[in-house]
């Protein structure tokens, strides 16, 4: 393949300790999987993701952010275990109507159940996130219960379980000590309903970890603590000692569950990852260190101080691919969690199941022509700021954020980056490089050092998926079912 998309230059050399850890990395724990999201303007075709990335890299399980028909079709017959997500936008209609839940299960689970190895239905996408407030909480448990009833009616409940992803900020407090953790007061009412529901159906508690956010918030803790590096002074919590963020986070949840009366509930980690761009300390080198440390830690099956020898039953790495339309409510880095770039080219090494071998990349990627949109330096740029703002509000400028790979571009290079992002997201249409006459189409790659001016993938409507369509589908399905 002639690569028409320039790869980001390799990150600086890793410390010797990390290099050795990569070179002799043990196989991943059998219960390690990867998240696959769909918030991309120009995604790789789902069939190509499965064919080129999941299967060649021996990924054993995958968590879909939503029920993408293309992804489910591509996963059929692969024996890859699948967790399928229910976006937050669907919680209200699913909670309000058992018919809507039955329709969702019929069209997104039953239809594929003969070929897809479903494992979990994840109801909600971090619905307890502090930033969401009470927006989704009133609907979570009822939506989960209606999905459970629909699975029962379809005689599928013995093959898969219903879980509800819970962000770690729902139980972590300002202390770094796991023994001090408890569920936030504003989620207690919902937990009183959710925890018995999970226990009654032998479902695990799914937690979502965000280590870089924790690192940003806790200024007194070193980066080594998050990267599973040897520490001279572990954090002491009574008789227990913690030398990494992951174990402390799991035991904080164990403490919160114990205080709520569910000390023996199984735990799965729905997401754990590290971004590679969009913030200070968001780099490929640090992401590789975190991911390698996590996978090796899980493979040892040593558990945590509160649950020795009992690691989380499953852990899903976050994430498979970059998503240029992902929400950045938590941070600009949220669009850069991919182990692979949006075009399926690996950013760093991590053992997804393929062992010490290098990750296999997507092949024969269909890029748009080698054309970029930049600012025309021969024009009067005194009013270019409004065009810059307009481009960034409708495209992805997160690499320009402080600490990002393009933060050092300066003016007017940052304007060119914004123009090109908008141009690529709009399929390189000539009018999308107008910007009141300030844009200029060039065939000379304007990428600078680590700052990549990307070329988009040629996308078709068949490869696109958005939760909004799912909401419309629910409304239509309810109407149809009510007529039956």
C-alpha angles and dihedrals in degrees: 000000000000102000107223092176114077112231119229109259114259118273119253116284114283124238115274092249091056092044091055091047089055094044095053098029113156119231114280120262109271090245098060117116139161136242119240116196131185105207094117129119093215109021126182110256109270092235089056092049091054095040098043105027115021102039100038090048092049094236104181100197139013135197115213116208089217140000099277109183091210093052094046091048091050092049094052112115095009097104089226107144110241133209110189121202132222109213120231090247089069098050097088097049092043091049092048099050134039087195090058090051091048090050092049093050092046095051100036105031114016092046091058101029095102092062107020120076099223116194107166141008106214107206110206134001107253091319091172095055109137091233090060094059110187094332096113107011097090091059105039102086095039091050091049091048092050091049089050091052090049091052089049091051091048090049090238101112092096090059100049141017135224117238134175118219112230123195115231091239087071089075109015117095132193092280122090090215116101091210090065096055124116137157114278112262091239092059097043094093091053093045090054086063100034101050096054089046091054093044093049090056096039089243121155127237110255115211128190115213124202106186098173091054090050090049091052092050099044104059095176096063121084125237089240089069090062096043098054090246121154110273127202093206115034119194111266120215107178107297092344125089126201124199097172140043095234097061092043091052093050092048091047087058091045088054093049092047091048092052088051091052100257104101096149099049114131117243131213124184108229095189138008122158148121127239124235102208145015100063145043109286091016099123138132091246093055092042090053091049092052096044094045091047092049096047092047091046092052092047090059089059090208094143122204134295091264093041107030114191090007111100120178106290091237136009125194117205115224114255147004100189139011115258116207094192098048116127113266095199090121096039145318088261091070090090093055107058096109121126080205127041116248089271095056098258113137117243096196143348124280130153106246092165101299093096121218093340119109116264115266114241131215111274131221094007111193103229125182115253119292096268130126135187117229137166115275104238091195091067130081103269098184091112099036094110092079091053090047091053092046092051094049094047089058101034139035116284097154092117086068091062120112107287092015124133091255099037091108096056095099124191129354093005090069089055090054090051091053092046092051094047090054091044094052094045088055093053094256093288111174094235091055089068095052104093091171091309095308097106126088127193113222137178092208112098106241094196113134123203107301092353107100122200095204130218112219125235117249102256133192131197089255092066096049125092131172132176090234088070089052091054091052089047091054092052092049092045093051089054092049094046092048089058094051 
